[in-house]
């Protein structure tokens, strides 16, 4: 009976190991899968609409931010430098101001900081909802040339890592 008990424990142990290994494999595959970016249109500060589909063939950063978010304000100079460095290689950047951000604050921030990229308003919250119900700022998405989200940052990105990702995506 002792040997049978040991066999059952051994069998349970290996069942557990295989279950954990299988779960880890599925999670690893999930991390490799690419989620398509939502097919939305951004409205810039001049009222011009920019469809996500029109950005196909370019690497795109979509950054959800707010003028009241100190982290967003602090990361903006590095975002500007990143855009200026990679824009000649085909990077597009859309800074999406959150629904609660007063449009006149966004316009003032954009003008005083001379933001060189597209700034869009999300007046009805539909953009944040389409990108997975974004509530925390900053939240940044990197989208490849095929229109797939390849990275999501909640909080400020590590800019060295972001630059490596952009270089790889721009070369692809």
Backbone bond lengths (Angstrom), bond angles and torsions (degrees), N, CA, C in turn:
res aa  C-N    CA-C-N  psi(-1)  N-CA   C-N-CA  omega(-1)  CA-C   N-CA-C  phi
1 X - - - 1.442 - - 1.526 109.54 -
2 X 1.345 118.33 -35.79 1.457 121.65 178.85 1.517 111.17 -60.49
3 X 1.368 116.87 -40.84 1.461 119.96 179.58 1.522 111.56 -66.31
4 X 1.331 116.42 -36.67 1.453 120.45 179.00 1.525 110.34 -65.51
5 X 1.346 115.97 -41.46 1.463 119.71 178.76 1.527 110.22 -62.14
6 X 1.336 116.64 -43.58 1.456 120.49 178.58 1.523 110.75 -62.95
7 X 1.311 117.12 -39.35 1.463 120.70 178.89 1.532 110.37 -62.54
8 X 1.359 115.67 -44.19 1.467 118.66 179.23 1.520 110.36 -62.77
9 X 1.306 118.01 -41.76 1.460 120.72 179.03 1.525 110.15 -64.34
10 X 1.344 115.73 -43.53 1.457 121.08 178.33 1.521 110.23 -59.79
11 X 1.342 115.04 -45.20 1.464 120.16 -179.65 1.531 110.59 -64.04
12 X 1.316 116.52 -42.80 1.477 120.31 177.71 1.517 110.69 -63.41
13 X 1.338 115.04 -42.06 1.461 118.95 -179.96 1.534 110.80 -57.59
14 X 1.337 116.26 -49.65 1.464 119.23 -177.90 1.532 111.66 -69.66
15 X 1.314 117.13 -32.17 1.474 119.34 174.44 1.517 110.15 -62.09
16 X 1.323 114.79 -42.87 1.464 120.28 178.34 1.528 110.55 -63.22
17 X 1.343 116.55 -46.40 1.472 120.96 179.96 1.522 110.51 -58.93
18 X 1.326 117.25 -45.55 1.470 120.19 -179.37 1.521 111.30 -67.26
19 X 1.314 117.39 -35.77 1.469 120.36 177.89 1.528 110.54 -64.89
20 X 1.325 116.47 -43.84 1.467 120.75 178.77 1.527 109.88 -65.69
21 X 1.328 116.85 -44.18 1.468 120.19 179.27 1.529 110.81 -62.05
22 X 1.328 116.37 -41.28 1.468 119.81 178.19 1.509 111.90 -63.90
23 X 1.318 116.09 -42.48 1.468 119.82 178.42 1.528 110.74 -63.90
24 X 1.326 117.36 -41.38 1.467 121.22 178.55 1.526 110.29 -63.08
25 X 1.327 117.07 -40.13 1.464 121.38 178.64 1.523 110.64 -63.23
26 X 1.319 117.76 -45.16 1.471 121.76 179.17 1.515 110.20 -62.34
27 X 1.341 117.09 -43.26 1.463 119.77 178.33 1.525 111.17 -64.66
28 X 1.314 117.37 -38.17 1.465 120.32 177.87 1.521 110.63 -63.10
29 X 1.319 116.51 -42.68 1.464 120.03 177.68 1.525 110.88 -64.20
30 X 1.321 116.37 -39.08 1.464 119.94 179.25 1.521 110.42 -62.15
31 X 1.331 117.12 -36.98 1.456 120.51 177.84 1.509 112.54 -67.85
32 X 1.336 117.39 -24.77 1.457 121.61 -179.75 1.522 112.02 -86.76
33 X 1.306 116.47 -20.56 1.457 118.17 -177.62 1.518 109.76 -71.09
34 X 1.299 115.79 151.63 1.449 121.01 -179.52 1.511 108.94 -112.80
35 X 1.307 114.20 129.12 1.451 121.36 179.96 1.523 108.72 -93.34
36 X 1.327 118.14 130.67 1.465 118.69 178.14 1.531 110.64 -65.94
37 X 1.318 115.31 141.10 1.465 120.30 175.72 1.525 108.14 -67.96
38 X 1.316 117.17 145.87 1.470 118.83 178.77 1.525 111.15 -63.48
39 X 1.305 115.40 144.35 1.464 120.89 -179.96 1.530 108.93 -86.83
40 X 1.321 114.34 85.79 1.461 122.10 -176.56 1.522 109.16 -116.93
41 X 1.306 114.99 171.43 1.459 121.59 170.79 1.513 108.43 -122.02
42 X 1.308 115.44 134.72 1.457 122.43 177.14 1.524 107.96 -95.92
43 X 1.310 117.33 144.56 1.456 121.98 174.11 1.519 107.65 -112.73
44 X 1.335 115.83 116.32 1.465 118.81 -177.75 1.528 110.91 -78.93
45 X 1.306 116.22 -179.58 1.462 121.12 -174.75 1.526 113.20 -68.20
46 X 1.307 117.44 -16.90 1.468 121.15 176.63 1.523 111.25 -93.41
47 X 1.324 117.66 -0.25 1.464 121.97 179.25 1.518 113.88 90.49
48 X 1.318 117.26 3.73 1.460 121.63 179.51 1.524 109.90 -78.10
49 X 1.345 116.16 135.60 1.467 121.39 178.04 1.523 109.56 -92.76
50 X 1.334 114.24 137.56 1.454 121.30 178.09 1.519 106.70 -127.31
51 X 1.318 116.36 113.55 1.467 120.91 -179.46 1.522 109.87 -81.37
52 X 1.309 115.53 141.26 1.468 120.62 176.49 1.531 109.63 -56.99
53 X 1.315 116.61 -36.76 1.467 120.15 -179.77 1.532 111.76 -63.08
54 X 1.332 117.79 -28.20 1.463 121.50 178.61 1.528 111.72 -72.35
55 X 1.324 117.16 -15.23 1.465 121.54 -179.21 1.525 112.24 -93.83
56 X 1.343 116.64 -0.27 1.469 120.75 178.40 1.517 109.50 -57.49
57 X 1.314 115.40 142.38 1.455 120.25 -178.22 1.520 112.18 93.05
58 X 1.333 116.18 -5.29 1.458 121.41 177.19 1.520 108.58 -122.85
59 X 1.309 115.64 154.35 1.456 120.50 170.23 1.525 105.70 -83.43
60 X 1.324 116.33 135.55 1.461 120.95 -173.89 1.523 109.95 -127.94
61 X 1.318 115.26 136.09 1.463 121.66 168.11 1.516 106.62 -105.73
62 X 1.326 116.32 127.39 1.463 122.35 172.09 1.518 105.75 -114.90
63 X 1.323 115.69 115.95 1.464 121.79 -175.09 1.523 109.63 -116.78
64 X 1.335 116.55 115.69 1.463 121.62 174.91 1.523 107.44 -87.62
65 X 1.342 115.92 127.71 1.451 121.16 -172.80 1.523 109.68 -149.90
66 X 1.324 114.93 174.48 1.468 120.97 175.95 1.524 108.95 -149.50
67 X 1.308 115.37 148.51 1.469 119.36 178.76 1.519 111.31 -67.41
68 X 1.320 117.75 -22.55 1.473 121.89 179.74 1.529 112.45 -87.37
69 X 1.300 117.34 -2.17 1.473 122.76 -177.87 1.531 108.38 -92.81
70 X 1.333 116.27 110.15 1.463 119.54 -176.94 1.528 112.32 -63.96
71 X 1.324 117.04 -34.22 1.466 120.31 177.86 1.524 110.20 -66.92
72 X 1.332 116.38 -39.90 1.470 120.62 178.41 1.524 110.62 -61.74
73 X 1.315 115.22 -46.30 1.466 120.57 -179.54 1.527 109.76 -63.04
74 X 1.339 116.46 -41.35 1.463 120.61 -178.93 1.530 112.70 -67.11
75 X 1.345 117.49 -34.26 1.462 119.60 -178.09 1.533 112.54 -83.20
76 X 1.317 117.59 -15.23 1.466 120.41 -173.45 1.532 113.80 -58.55
77 X 1.340 121.11 -41.70 1.477 118.64 177.10 1.535 112.67 -59.05
78 X 1.335 117.47 -38.12 1.470 119.98 178.02 1.522 111.14 -71.40
79 X 1.322 117.42 -32.93 1.466 120.58 175.49 1.529 109.97 -65.64
80 X 1.319 115.98 -41.49 1.471 120.43 178.31 1.534 109.76 -61.52
81 X 1.336 116.90 -46.64 1.475 120.71 179.18 1.527 111.09 -61.46
82 X 1.326 116.54 -41.48 1.473 120.34 179.21 1.520 110.11 -62.57
83 X 1.326 116.37 -45.91 1.468 120.40 179.03 1.527 110.34 -60.64
84 X 1.318 117.20 -47.49 1.465 120.54 -177.89 1.528 111.65 -63.76
85 X 1.325 116.71 -33.26 1.464 120.50 179.62 1.526 111.83 -71.41
86 X 1.337 117.33 -40.30 1.465 120.68 -171.63 1.524 114.67 -105.33
87 X 1.295 118.75 -10.00 1.468 121.08 179.62 1.526 111.86 -59.57
88 X 1.341 119.83 -40.75 1.466 118.86 178.01 1.533 113.76 -61.99
89 X 1.339 116.71 -20.30 1.461 121.06 179.74 1.526 112.13 -92.74
90 X 1.333 116.88 -0.61 1.461 119.56 176.20 1.515 115.71 114.78
91 X 1.326 118.11 12.58 1.463 120.62 178.00 1.525 110.90 -79.52
92 X 1.314 116.20 133.90 1.463 122.61 170.18 1.518 107.42 -112.02
93 X 1.312 116.02 151.65 1.464 120.59 -176.61 1.521 107.77 -140.07
94 X 1.332 114.97 129.32 1.463 120.43 176.29 1.517 107.54 -125.38
95 X 1.323 116.27 115.75 1.462 122.29 176.34 1.524 107.08 -94.08
96 X 1.321 116.55 114.41 1.467 121.54 -175.79 1.522 108.85 -101.10
97 X 1.327 116.08 113.26 1.461 120.84 177.28 1.528 108.94 -76.28
98 X 1.316 115.63 133.38 1.457 121.54 -176.40 1.535 111.46 -64.33
99 X 1.307 114.84 157.34 1.462 123.33 -176.68 1.530 112.39 -54.32
100 X 1.305 117.45 -37.78 1.463 121.10 -176.22 1.523 113.78 -80.12
101 X 1.325 116.98 -7.11 1.463 120.94 -178.66 1.527 109.52 -80.67
102 X 1.335 118.74 119.41 1.471 119.93 -179.68 1.534 111.10 -59.59
103 X 1.324 118.00 129.34 1.466 120.69 -177.76 1.527 113.82 -53.60
104 X 1.334 118.52 -37.00 1.467 119.15 -179.76 1.536 111.16 -67.47
105 X 1.334 118.82 -29.86 1.463 121.67 174.94 1.529 109.72 -67.69
106 X 1.337 115.64 -41.65 1.471 121.08 -179.27 1.528 109.57 -64.01
107 X 1.321 116.98 -46.55 1.470 121.15 179.08 1.525 109.86 -60.36
108 X 1.318 117.34 -46.29 1.463 121.13 179.86 1.528 111.20 -60.91
109 X 1.335 117.10 -45.61 1.460 121.10 179.38 1.523 110.32 -61.38
110 X 1.319 116.50 -45.62 1.467 121.96 -178.83 1.519 111.46 -60.54
111 X 1.324 115.76 -42.85 1.469 119.97 -178.36 1.525 112.17 -73.20
112 X 1.327 117.79 -45.10 1.466 120.01 -176.67 1.524 112.05 -69.63
113 X 1.330 117.64 -30.20 1.473 121.47 178.73 1.515 111.57 -94.52
114 X 1.320 117.22 -3.35 1.468 122.98 -179.38 1.532 111.24 49.41
115 X 1.331 115.62 55.05 1.465 120.27 179.75 1.524 108.65 -63.09
116 X 1.335 117.56 124.90 1.457 121.42 -173.76 1.524 114.97 -86.38
117 X 1.325 117.20 -3.32 1.451 121.57 -176.20 1.521 110.73 -113.06
118 X 1.312 115.25 176.91 1.466 121.56 -179.94 1.521 110.02 -68.28
119 X 1.312 115.87 130.67 1.459 122.34 173.58 1.517 106.60 -115.49
120 X 1.322 115.93 126.43 1.463 121.48 -177.25 1.523 109.59 -118.99
121 X 1.320 114.61 151.60 1.459 121.53 175.37 1.522 108.97 -101.77
122 X 1.309 116.08 139.52 1.473 122.08 175.78 1.524 106.89 -112.80
123 X 1.332 115.97 67.04 1.468 121.14 -171.22 1.519 113.82 -63.43
124 X 1.321 118.04 -26.99 1.464 120.20 -178.28 1.528 112.91 -109.52
125 X 1.329 117.98 1.55 1.460 121.53 178.45 1.513 115.16 77.61
126 X 1.325 117.48 4.79 1.468 120.09 -176.88 1.524 113.14 -70.05
127 X 1.314 117.21 -32.05 1.466 119.41 178.90 1.528 110.38 -67.78
128 X 1.328 116.33 -47.65 1.468 120.34 178.17 1.527 110.31 -59.27
129 X 1.312 116.81 -40.45 1.465 120.86 179.08 1.538 110.76 -64.97
130 X 1.328 116.48 -43.33 1.467 120.84 -177.96 1.529 111.88 -63.80
131 X 1.327 117.29 -30.52 1.460 121.54 -179.83 1.528 111.95 -91.14
132 X 1.318 117.30 27.57 1.460 120.66 174.70 1.510 113.61 95.14
133 X 1.321 116.14 27.43 1.461 121.87 178.17 1.529 111.20 61.08
134 X 1.328 115.81 55.40 1.461 122.20 179.38 1.525 109.08 -61.64
135 X 1.314 115.95 127.66 1.465 121.68 177.20 1.518 112.04 -126.73
136 X 1.312 116.45 -25.94 1.464 120.85 -178.14 1.522 109.66 -97.15
137 X 1.318 115.34 138.35 1.463 120.17 176.71 1.516 108.56 -121.02
138 X 1.316 115.81 145.01 1.451 126.56 -5.08 1.532 111.70 -79.28
139 X 1.303 115.59 146.00 1.462 122.72 169.27 1.518 106.47 -127.09
140 X 1.316 115.28 125.25 1.461 121.35 -173.34 1.521 110.27 -124.06
141 X 1.327 115.74 134.53 1.459 122.95 177.51 1.518 108.49 -114.91
142 X 1.334 115.65 137.34 1.463 121.43 172.14 1.524 105.75 -109.51
143 X 1.320 115.36 126.40 1.461 122.55 -174.99 1.524 108.31 -119.02
144 X 1.332 116.14 131.18 1.462 120.29 -177.46 1.535 111.60 -79.68
145 X 1.324 115.19 178.14 1.467 121.46 -176.62 1.525 113.28 -63.60
146 X 1.335 116.77 -22.83 1.466 121.13 179.33 1.534 112.15 -88.34
147 X 1.328 117.03 -0.96 1.463 120.42 178.65 1.515 114.65 88.72
148 X 1.335 117.27 20.96 1.466 121.56 179.24 1.526 110.86 -103.65
149 X 1.318 116.33 139.86 1.456 121.02 174.61 1.523 107.15 -73.26
150 X 1.329 115.90 120.03 1.462 119.13 -179.66 1.526 112.09 -106.13
151 X 1.325 117.55 -13.75 1.463 120.15 177.86 1.522 109.29 -160.17
152 X 1.332 114.84 142.20 1.456 122.19 174.34 1.517 107.32 -127.07
153 X 1.317 115.60 125.40 1.455 121.30 176.33 1.525 107.80 -110.27
154 X 1.318 116.62 128.80 1.456 121.29 170.72 1.520 104.79 -109.75
155 X 1.314 116.00 117.01 1.455 121.00 -169.24 1.516 108.20 94.97
156 X 1.309 116.15 179.65 1.465 118.09 -178.16 1.522 111.27 -69.94
157 X 1.327 117.22 140.29 1.468 118.93 177.46 1.522 110.32 -75.83
158 X 1.315 115.17 160.01 1.461 120.09 166.32 1.525 104.05 -78.41
159 X 1.314 117.49 113.39 1.455 119.76 -169.97 1.523 113.55 -66.30
160 X 1.323 118.95 -30.53 1.468 119.69 175.31 1.528 109.94 -62.49
161 X 1.340 116.06 -43.62 1.465 121.11 178.56 1.531 110.45 -65.42
162 X 1.327 116.70 -43.72 1.461 120.81 178.38 1.521 110.42 -59.49
163 X 1.314 117.57 -44.00 1.466 120.86 -179.00 1.531 111.29 -64.52
164 X 1.321 117.62 -39.57 1.470 120.42 176.38 1.528 110.68 -62.26
165 X 1.328 116.05 -42.33 1.456 120.91 178.69 1.528 110.46 -63.93
166 X 1.322 117.59 -44.11 1.468 121.42 179.77 1.528 110.51 -63.07
167 X 1.311 117.10 -43.76 1.473 120.65 -179.71 1.534 110.44 -60.63
168 X 1.311 115.87 -44.70 1.468 119.56 179.31 1.549 110.89 -63.96
169 X 1.321 116.33 -45.31 1.471 120.46 -178.36 1.534 111.23 -67.39
170 X 1.307 117.88 -36.99 1.462 120.83 -179.96 1.528 111.88 -69.86
171 X 1.315 117.48 -29.60 1.466 121.67 179.09 1.525 112.01 -79.18
172 X 1.320 116.82 -24.06 1.475 120.96 -175.96 1.520 111.63 -68.82
